[in-house]
Amino acid sequence: MAGSRLAVSHWLQIVANAGHACVPVGHSTSRSDARYPTPLRQVNQALGWLHEHANSLGLDAGQEVLGGSSAGAQISAQLALPGSSQGYARRVGIVPDPLLTRLHGLMLLPGPSTWPAWVATGLSTTCSGP
């Protein structure tokens, strides 16, 4: 996830070329509407829509990996937490989508330019979940 899909289009293409479905999810980035926890709530709502429409979109339920770059990475990490901590979910004011309780993995990147460099190192690009 990112503020815009253009910001992460290069690594979405890499993941898609490896045979995985990618669904870019944006969040507010302007100062007026991006105050915490608004982006968390926006992305949680988008994940709810994806969860509800997964079959019609041809998505493989149970194989979801949540990821993001820069602020999107932080939002992804924070959204993974409500799936396992109801107390945190209450504090940020969200009802975690069921998708968050069964994530297969997380892909957290510090910035959009690091993904191609990371792949070039030969490090494993597979994710493993619980």
trRosetta pair geometry for C-beta under 8 A, 3 or more apart (Angstrom, degrees):
i j d omega theta_ij theta_ji phi_ij phi_ji
1 8 7.8 124 124 10 7 159
1 24 7.0 131 -114 -163 49 58
1 25 4.4 -36 -111 71 105 90
1 26 7.0 173 -165 -90 85 19
1 27 6.4 56 161 -16 120 108
1 43 5.9 29 -150 -124 165 130
1 66 7.7 -13 -11 -172 111 81
1 67 7.1 159 3 92 68 48
1 68 4.2 -31 53 -97 76 107
1 69 8.0 -164 75 20 42 65
1 72 4.0 -171 92 -154 71 112
1 75 6.2 -78 88 81 133 125
1 76 6.1 162 30 -62 111 99
2 5 6.7 137 59 -92 108 29
2 7 4.3 -150 154 76 145 120
2 8 4.4 167 -17 -16 144 118
2 24 7.0 -38 33 -159 92 104
2 26 6.7 -33 83 -112 55 65
2 27 7.8 -149 125 24 17 88
2 68 6.3 160 -63 -153 61 84
2 69 5.4 -2 -87 49 110 98
2 70 7.2 61 -125 47 91 101
2 71 7.6 101 -139 64 56 85
2 72 4.3 -64 -83 -42 49 146
2 112 7.4 41 -112 -76 147 112
3 7 6.0 59 53 -1 83 153
3 26 6.2 35 175 -154 25 90
3 27 6.2 -71 -103 63 51 71
3 28 7.7 -27 -132 128 86 15
3 29 3.7 34 -136 -60 129 136
3 71 6.8 48 -45 62 98 127
3 72 7.2 -124 -23 -52 57 102
4 7 5.0 107 65 -9 78 101
4 26 5.8 20 -99 -115 37 122
4 29 7.7 -58 -28 -10 84 144
5 8 6.4 -76 -157 54 44 87
5 9 6.0 73 146 -71 75 85
5 12 7.0 0 -168 -20 92 160
5 24 3.6 79 -109 135 108 163
5 26 6.6 -81 -36 -62 75 100
6 9 5.4 -19 -139 -22 36 121
7 69 6.8 -159 131 74 104 129
7 70 7.9 -73 157 29 133 129
7 112 5.5 -133 166 -68 75 146
8 11 5.5 -54 -175 47 82 100
8 12 5.6 90 124 -29 88 100
8 24 6.6 164 70 -121 114 115
8 68 7.8 -96 -79 -149 156 50
8 69 5.1 168 -94 10 114 133
8 72 7.1 -51 -49 42 143 164
8 112 5.6 -135 -94 -114 60 106
9 12 5.4 -55 -142 38 34 115
9 13 6.3 39 158 -24 66 103
9 24 7.9 -24 -86 -75 64 150
10 13 5.9 -55 -156 31 28 112
10 14 6.9 28 148 -18 62 103
10 112 6.8 101 42 175 114 101
10 115 6.8 157 104 70 99 125
10 116 6.4 -49 147 -44 125 115
11 14 5.1 -43 -147 32 46 116
11 15 6.3 46 154 -17 70 101
11 69 7.1 136 33 -60 144 132
11 109 7.1 -156 -58 -25 177 169
11 112 7.0 -146 -5 -151 116 71
11 115 3.7 -4 -93 117 127 172
11 116 7.2 -130 -82 -44 82 70
12 15 5.9 -56 -149 40 32 109
12 16 6.1 31 153 -18 66 110
12 22 4.6 153 -156 146 91 159
12 24 6.1 -35 -95 -65 150 107
13 16 5.7 -55 -140 41 30 111
13 17 6.1 34 157 -23 64 107
14 17 5.8 -54 -147 35 27 112
14 18 6.8 25 151 -18 60 105
14 115 6.5 180 36 146 151 121
14 116 7.0 -171 -63 -89 147 72
14 119 6.3 -125 -168 -54 147 161
15 18 5.8 -58 -157 34 33 111
15 20 5.0 -60 164 65 87 120
15 22 5.3 105 92 -71 121 125
16 19 7.8 111 179 -23 34 8
16 20 6.4 -103 -97 69 35 66
16 21 7.4 36 -113 -125 81 22
16 22 5.1 -80 -64 4 95 120
18 125 7.2 -126 -100 110 164 137
20 65 7.9 -20 -170 32 145 124
21 57 7.9 122 -179 138 151 104
21 58 7.1 170 -89 103 150 89
21 59 5.6 -135 86 -111 156 76
21 60 7.3 155 18 8 124 89
23 50 6.0 131 114 -115 164 134
23 57 7.7 27 -85 162 132 152
23 59 7.4 -24 -33 -92 132 134
25 43 5.6 97 136 -133 130 85
25 46 4.6 140 -145 121 120 150
25 47 7.2 -1 -107 -59 165 71
25 50 7.7 -73 -76 -36 125 136
27 34 7.3 93 138 -126 91 95
27 39 3.9 60 174 -146 133 97
27 42 5.1 138 -129 83 80 131
27 43 5.4 -32 -81 -53 116 101
27 71 7.6 -130 72 120 128 113
27 72 7.1 162 19 -99 121 78
27 75 6.1 -175 -19 -101 167 172
28 33 4.4 -116 -152 109 148 94
28 34 4.0 -160 117 -84 101 77
28 38 5.8 -18 39 120 139 120
28 39 5.6 -129 46 -82 83 83
28 42 6.2 143 -9 -19 91 161
29 34 5.5 41 -134 -80 10 148
29 71 7.5 136 -114 66 92 156
30 33 5.7 44 69 35 97 86
30 34 5.7 159 64 -14 40 111
31 34 6.3 -64 -109 42 18 104
31 35 7.8 48 -179 -57 52 80
33 38 6.2 -145 167 147 63 160
34 38 6.1 -150 -145 74 23 123
34 39 5.8 25 -152 -48 77 107
35 38 5.5 74 66 1 59 119
36 39 7.2 -41 -102 28 55 94
36 40 7.3 46 -149 -4 70 111
37 40 4.2 -39 -179 38 95 123
37 41 5.9 99 121 -25 90 94
37 78 8.0 -151 -136 148 104 143
37 92 4.3 123 -96 -163 171 98
37 93 6.4 159 61 44 134 98
37 94 7.2 -115 132 -30 138 110
38 41 5.7 -60 -149 38 33 110
38 42 6.3 34 156 -22 68 106
39 42 5.5 -52 -144 35 35 114
39 43 6.2 27 161 -13 68 107
39 71 7.4 -43 163 153 172 115
39 75 5.3 -87 129 -106 117 133
40 43 6.2 -61 -146 41 26 103
40 44 6.1 28 155 -20 64 111
40 75 6.0 -162 -86 -147 65 89
40 78 5.7 -78 -102 113 120 125
40 79 6.1 177 -145 -75 85 86
40 92 5.7 -37 99 166 155 139
40 94 6.3 -116 131 -34 105 146
41 44 5.7 -54 -143 37 29 113
41 45 6.3 32 156 -21 63 105
41 92 7.7 -162 -57 147 85 99
41 93 7.0 -21 -81 96 120 96
41 94 5.6 -162 -101 -87 72 110
42 45 5.8 -58 -154 34 28 111
42 46 6.5 26 150 -17 64 106
43 46 5.4 -50 -147 36 37 113
43 47 6.3 40 152 -21 67 102
43 75 5.7 110 3 158 159 128
43 79 6.0 -90 103 -71 123 148
44 47 5.7 -52 -148 35 31 112
44 48 6.6 39 149 -24 62 101
44 79 6.2 -172 -75 -130 85 114
44 82 7.6 -5 -104 59 132 151
44 94 4.9 82 46 -161 176 141
44 95 7.9 142 157 67 136 50
44 96 6.8 -103 -142 -125 122 46
44 97 5.8 174 -170 -16 76 102
44 100 7.5 -22 -126 -43 89 138
45 48 5.5 -48 -154 29 34 116
45 49 6.9 35 149 -18 63 100
46 49 5.6 -51 -154 33 37 112
46 50 6.5 36 149 -17 67 103
47 50 5.5 -51 -147 38 37 113
47 51 6.1 42 152 -23 67 104
47 66 7.8 -10 -104 -105 133 118
47 79 7.4 140 -19 179 154 143
47 97 4.6 -169 107 38 106 156
47 99 5.2 -139 167 62 109 140
47 100 6.8 67 133 -50 154 92
48 51 5.6 -52 -146 35 30 114
48 52 6.3 29 154 -18 63 108
48 97 4.3 -148 -77 -102 73 124
48 99 7.6 -153 -85 9 39 117
49 52 5.7 -57 -149 38 30 112
49 53 6.2 -3 162 8 66 114
50 53 6.3 -76 -140 54 26 90
50 54 6.2 59 157 -72 66 80
50 57 7.3 -52 -148 27 71 158
50 59 7.0 27 179 7 95 169
50 99 7.0 28 86 -65 102 165
51 54 5.9 -15 -148 -31 28 114
51 97 5.5 176 -8 172 149 123
51 98 6.2 136 -167 60 154 89
51 99 4.4 -133 -82 -44 121 117
53 56 5.1 -61 -167 51 77 108
53 57 5.3 71 132 -22 93 110
54 57 5.9 -72 -146 45 25 105
54 59 4.2 -89 -155 65 81 113
54 61 5.1 92 133 -71 152 94
55 58 7.7 38 179 -68 30 27
55 59 7.6 -77 -57 47 22 75
55 61 7.4 -18 -64 -32 74 120
59 64 7.8 36 166 -82 122 90
60 63 4.3 5 106 31 113 128
61 64 7.6 -13 -144 -32 40 100
62 102 6.4 -55 -119 146 59 128
62 104 7.0 82 152 -62 49 112
63 104 5.2 5 -155 -32 36 157
64 99 5.8 7 40 -170 171 104
64 102 7.3 85 40 100 112 81
64 103 5.7 -81 94 -126 97 60
64 104 5.7 147 63 8 44 97
65 103 7.0 91 -115 -172 35 90
65 104 5.4 -62 -68 72 74 98
65 105 4.5 -11 -120 68 99 89
65 106 6.8 -178 -167 -85 78 16
65 107 5.7 52 154 -14 117 105
65 127 5.1 103 -117 64 136 163
65 129 8.0 -138 -94 -61 82 112
66 76 4.7 169 139 -153 102 102
66 79 6.5 -126 174 85 158 119
66 80 6.2 -173 63 -69 140 97
66 100 7.8 21 -44 -112 150 73
66 103 5.6 -52 -1 -130 107 131
66 105 7.8 -167 31 96 61 46
66 106 5.7 -23 70 -113 83 70
66 107 7.5 -172 95 27 37 73
67 72 7.6 38 133 135 53 109
67 73 7.4 -18 -176 -104 59 71
67 76 5.8 16 -144 -123 12 163
67 106 6.5 139 -87 -173 65 52
67 107 3.2 -13 -105 66 127 96
67 108 6.6 -144 -141 -65 70 39
67 109 7.1 44 180 -4 103 96
68 71 7.4 -74 153 96 128 45
68 72 2.6 -146 -170 135 113 87
68 73 4.3 -158 90 -62 88 40
68 74 7.4 -85 94 27 134 44
68 75 5.9 40 11 57 176 92
68 76 4.1 -178 8 -23 113 122
68 107 7.7 138 11 89 38 74
68 108 6.6 1 57 -121 72 61
68 109 7.0 -144 106 37 38 83
69 72 5.0 29 44 54 50 118
69 73 5.8 28 -120 -36 11 99
69 109 4.4 -24 -108 79 75 111
69 110 7.5 1 -159 84 67 17
69 111 6.1 62 179 -158 100 16
69 112 4.9 72 161 -73 156 64
69 114 7.9 169 -138 41 105 99
69 115 7.3 -66 -96 -37 123 116
70 73 6.1 127 39 12 15 102
70 74 7.7 -40 138 -1 40 97
70 109 7.4 -25 -24 100 52 79
70 110 6.6 49 -85 166 54 38
70 111 5.1 55 -68 -103 97 57
70 112 6.9 -36 -18 -27 113 75
71 74 5.6 -52 -154 36 41 112
71 75 6.3 42 149 -19 70 104
72 75 5.6 -51 -144 38 34 112
72 76 6.2 40 153 -24 65 104
73 76 5.6 -50 -147 34 31 114
73 77 6.4 30 154 -17 64 104
73 108 4.0 97 -157 -157 106 80
73 109 5.5 -152 -74 50 130 46
73 110 6.7 -61 26 -85 164 30
74 77 5.8 -53 -148 37 32 109
74 78 6.2 28 154 -15 65 108
75 78 5.7 -58 -145 42 31 109
75 79 6.1 29 156 -19 66 108
76 79 5.8 -58 -146 38 27 107
76 80 6.5 32 154 -25 63 102
76 106 6.1 139 143 -149 116 101
76 107 7.7 -55 155 62 163 54
76 108 6.0 -164 79 -93 127 87
77 80 5.8 -50 -151 27 32 113
77 81 7.1 39 150 -26 60 101
77 106 6.7 73 -91 -164 66 149
77 108 5.9 35 -56 -99 105 140
78 81 5.8 -47 -160 22 37 118
78 82 7.8 35 152 -16 63 94
78 92 7.6 119 167 -81 115 165
79 82 6.3 -45 -157 27 43 105
79 83 7.4 49 148 -21 62 101
79 96 7.8 139 -170 -128 72 96
79 100 6.0 -117 157 -116 86 127
80 83 5.8 -54 -167 26 42 119
80 84 7.4 9 150 4 68 106
80 100 6.6 -169 -120 -159 36 94
80 103 6.0 -60 -124 19 96 162
80 106 5.7 -38 -66 -79 153 128
81 84 6.4 -79 -158 48 37 91
81 85 5.3 -25 168 31 80 118
81 88 5.0 -53 136 105 112 162
82 85 6.2 -80 -115 65 30 74
82 86 7.6 66 -162 -103 68 30
82 88 5.4 -130 -87 96 64 101
82 89 3.6 97 -146 -81 105 92
82 92 6.9 -94 -73 48 124 125
82 94 6.0 -28 -129 81 168 114
82 96 4.0 177 127 -75 109 119
82 100 6.0 11 83 139 88 155
83 96 5.2 176 -81 -180 53 149
83 100 3.2 -145 -75 140 112 90
83 101 4.5 -170 -165 -77 94 46
83 102 7.8 -135 -168 -3 132 37
83 103 6.4 111 83 -7 175 109
84 101 7.3 137 -67 -123 56 66
85 88 4.0 53 104 12 120 110
85 89 6.6 166 99 -14 65 83
86 89 5.3 -53 -148 37 38 117
86 90 6.4 41 153 -22 68 101
86 96 8.0 -111 -104 6 60 120
87 90 5.8 -53 -152 33 31 110
87 91 6.5 30 151 -20 64 106
88 91 5.6 -55 -149 35 35 113
88 92 6.5 13 160 -2 68 107
89 92 6.5 -68 -147 47 27 94
89 94 5.4 -95 -160 75 80 77
89 95 6.8 72 169 -114 125 26
89 96 5.1 -83 -111 -32 138 99
90 93 7.4 31 -177 -76 32 36
96 100 4.5 -98 -178 61 111 139
96 101 6.7 110 122 -45 128 88
97 100 5.4 107 65 -7 73 99
98 101 5.7 -52 -161 28 51 111
98 102 7.1 11 155 8 74 107
99 102 6.7 -87 -158 51 33 88
99 103 7.2 64 152 -71 70 73
100 103 6.3 -6 -151 -38 39 106
103 106 6.8 37 150 -58 141 76
103 129 6.4 -167 117 -125 62 128
104 127 6.5 96 123 111 92 116
104 128 7.9 -87 167 -167 79 22
104 129 3.9 -117 -166 -34 44 142
105 127 3.2 159 108 162 169 124
105 128 6.3 99 -84 58 125 17
105 129 4.8 -117 -54 -69 72 84
106 127 7.4 171 45 -147 30 131
107 127 6.3 -85 -64 -77 93 135
109 112 7.3 84 120 -88 132 31
109 114 5.5 178 -169 70 101 114
109 115 5.6 -21 -126 -64 152 91
109 118 7.7 -125 -120 -4 105 150
110 114 5.7 59 54 -4 87 156
111 114 5.3 99 62 -10 75 105
112 115 6.9 -40 -168 5 43 108
113 116 7.4 -55 -171 35 48 99
113 117 7.0 37 145 -8 72 117
114 117 5.6 -70 -154 48 44 111
114 118 5.7 47 152 -29 79 108
115 118 5.7 -57 -146 33 29 112
115 119 6.5 26 159 -16 65 104
116 119 5.8 -54 -148 37 33 110
116 120 6.3 37 153 -23 65 107
117 120 5.5 -55 -149 34 32 115
117 121 7.0 41 151 -31 62 98
118 121 5.9 -47 -160 17 35 114
118 123 6.1 -57 177 47 79 124
118 125 7.9 118 123 -94 102 93
119 123 7.7 -104 -109 52 25 81
119 125 6.1 18 -111 -74 86 132
